[in-house]
Amino acid sequence: MADKKKPAPTLSAPPPMPSPTTIEERLRKARADFEKSFKDFHELLGDKVLKINKSSAANKQEKYVVDQVVRACVNLDNLNAGEGVMALAVVALREHLKVRDRVNELEYELELAKREIKNLKKELGIDK
């Protein structure tokens, strides 16, 4: 068998740095993509269909929208280190606060309903 030598690595010049305007254009596009994906994601949170009643198409759409947000954040992070991670963290925190507020509203309404049921039982003489 003949000895096969690996070709020696060659050094080539690194690719030229993009111009500042190109970088700004890419950042603008990445931020716009993130904003659009966030709006799509935010709409998902308004969906009131129970998970058991959702079609597989709806489940796939939700997964797609979440993947879009993550991709947009990764692209943003690749262009400006830390911005994508920070954007995703901010979205998570804001949405968590909205969910908390909704849970608090529902808990308050539930307590009102329980109190009303208790008062009705008392009026009907079936207080237990």
C-alpha positions in Angstrom: 0.0 0.0 0.0 1.2 3.4 -0.8 1.4 6.0 1.9 -1.2 8.7 1.4 -0.2 12.0 2.9 -2.7 14.5 4.0 -2.5 17.7 2.2 -0.9 20.5 4.2 -3.5 23.0 5.5 -3.4 26.3 3.7 -3.9 29.5 5.3 -6.4 31.8 3.6 -7.4 35.3 4.4 -10.4 35.5 6.7 -13.6 36.7 5.0 -13.8 40.5 4.9 -15.7 42.2 7.7 -19.2 43.4 6.6 -19.6 47.1 6.4 -21.3 48.8 9.4 -24.3 49.5 7.3 -24.6 45.9 6.4 -24.4 44.9 10.1 -27.1 47.5 11.0 -29.3 46.2 8.2 -28.9 42.7 9.4 -29.7 43.7 13.0 -32.7 45.7 11.9 -34.0 42.6 10.0 -33.3 40.3 12.9 -35.1 42.6 15.3 -38.1 42.9 13.0 -38.1 39.0 12.7 -38.0 38.8 16.5 -40.9 41.3 16.9 -43.0 39.4 14.4 -42.3 36.1 16.0 -43.1 37.6 19.4 -46.5 38.9 18.2 -47.3 35.4 16.8 -46.3 33.9 20.1 -48.3 36.4 22.1 -51.4 35.5 20.1 -51.0 31.9 21.2 -51.4 32.9 24.8 -54.8 34.3 24.1 -56.0 30.9 22.8 -58.6 29.5 25.2 -58.9 26.1 23.7 -58.1 23.3 26.1 -55.1 21.2 25.2 -57.2 18.1 25.0 -59.5 19.8 22.4 -56.7 21.0 20.1 -56.0 19.4 16.8 -52.7 18.1 15.8 -52.4 20.9 13.3 -52.9 23.5 16.1 -50.3 21.7 18.2 -47.9 21.8 15.3 -48.6 25.5 14.7 -47.8 26.2 18.4 -44.5 24.3 18.1 -43.7 26.2 14.9 -44.3 29.6 16.5 -42.2 28.7 19.5 -39.4 27.5 17.2 -39.7 30.8 15.3 -39.2 32.8 18.4 -36.1 30.8 19.4 -34.7 31.0 15.9 -35.2 34.8 15.8 -33.4 35.1 19.2 -30.5 32.9 18.0 -30.1 35.0 14.9 -30.3 38.2 16.9 -27.7 36.8 19.4 -25.4 35.8 16.5 -25.4 39.4 15.3 -25.1 41.1 18.6 -24.0 38.8 21.4 -26.4 38.7 24.3 -29.2 40.6 22.6 -31.1 37.5 21.6 -30.8 35.9 25.0 -31.9 39.1 26.7 -34.9 39.5 24.3 -36.0 35.9 25.1 -35.7 36.5 28.8 -37.7 39.7 28.6 -40.4 37.9 26.6 -40.6 35.1 29.1 -40.8 37.5 32.1 -43.5 39.7 30.5 -45.6 36.7 29.4 -45.2 35.2 32.8 -46.6 38.3 34.5 -49.6 38.3 32.1 -50.3 34.6 33.0 -49.9 35.4 36.7 -52.4 38.3 36.3 -54.9 36.0 34.6 -54.5 33.3 37.2 -55.1 35.9 39.9 -58.3 37.1 38.1 -59.6 33.5 37.9 -58.8 32.8 41.5 -60.7 35.9 42.6 -63.7 34.9 40.4 -63.6 31.4 41.9 -63.6 32.7 45.4 -66.5 35.0 44.6 -68.4 32.0 43.1 -67.6 29.8 46.2 -68.9 32.6 48.5 -72.1 32.9 46.4 -72.7 29.2 46.5 -72.1 29.1 50.3 -74.6 32.0 50.7 -77.2 30.2 48.5 -76.8 27.0 50.4 -77.3 28.9 53.7 -80.5 30.6 52.3 -81.8 27.2 51.1 -81.0 25.5 54.4 -78.6 23.0 53.0 -75.6 24.5 54.8 -72.9 21.8 55.4 
